[in-house]
Amino acid sequence: MEERTKTIPATEKDLYLEQDAHPFDESQSSLSEPHTVLVDGIKGTAAVGSLGGYSTRLRILLEEEHPDFGKEFQTKYFMFKEPGLCMWGHDEKTFKIEKVVTA
């Protein structure tokens, strides 16, 4: 019998990396693994952090093309309006994002 993927509505806090790297911190040189997610039902990974840069950003890598942002997406312009609903860019577009808690 196939086990169903269990998810929770993701928040910004849920997607922060445990270990992040940015130019102001010389003690950190590597990133922890991103979190497994579903974005509008498409499987992928996501992470919130400086990700080697100077400011906080959201990075998403998907297994399939998303109609609005393709397979790879990164932005500093994002806000979680509520758990599971992320607004991005300057046009107030949104997507549904769920964090996979068990596979």
N, C-alpha and C positions, 0 to 999 in steps of 0.2 A: 504494500500500500504506500503510495507517494505521500511524503510529509509536506505539508503546506508551509510556505515561507511566512514567518511571523514578523510583523513590522509594527513600528510606532510612528506617529506623526513626528517628524524631525523638527528640532529647534536649532538655533545657532549654537547653543551650548552643546547639544548632542553631537555636533559635527566638528568641534574643535579637535585639533591634533593633540595627542598626549605629549609629543615631543615636536617642537617647531623650531625653525631656524630663521634668524634675521640678521642683517649686517651689524646691528648694535650689540649682539651677544656672541662673543668669540668662543664661548664654551659649547655652543650648540652648532653642530655641523651637519646633522642629518635630520630627516623628518620621519615621524612614525607613519605607519600605514594608514591610508584614508579609510573611511567608513563605507561599508556596503550599503547601497541605497536603491530605492526605486524612484525615478523621476518621471511623473506622468505615466507610470507603469513600465518604464524602461529600466532594466537593471544596469547598475554602474557603481561608481565610487564617488564620494564627495568628501571635501575637507574644508574647514575654515581655519585660517591662520595667516601669518605673514608669508609662509611658504617660500622663504628665501628672499623676500622683498622687504620693503620698509613699512608697508601698511597691511591691514587685515583685508583678506579677500576670500571669496568662495571659488573653489575649483571643482568642476564636475567632469568626470570621464565616463562616457556611456558605451554600452556594447552595440547599440543601434543608433541611427540618426534621430535626433529630436527635431521636430518641425521648426522650432524657433532658433535653436542654437547649435545644431549638429551633434557630433560625438564628443567634442572637447569644448569646454566652456569655462571661462574665468572672468570674474568681475569684482570690482571693489564697491560697486553700487548695488547693494542688496539689503533687504530687510525682511525678517520673518514677521508677517502680519499676524499670524497665529500659528500654533504648532501645525506643521505640515503644509503651510502655504507661504511660499517665498515670493516677494516682489523684487524685480531686478530692473536695472537700467533706468533711463529717464522717462520712459513711456508707461511706467507702472504695469508692465506685463507681469504675469504670475505663472508659477508652476507648482504642482503638488509634489512634495518630497517626503518619503518615508524612509526611516532607518531600519535596516534589517537587523533584528535582534537574535534570531536563530535561523539556520538554513535547513 
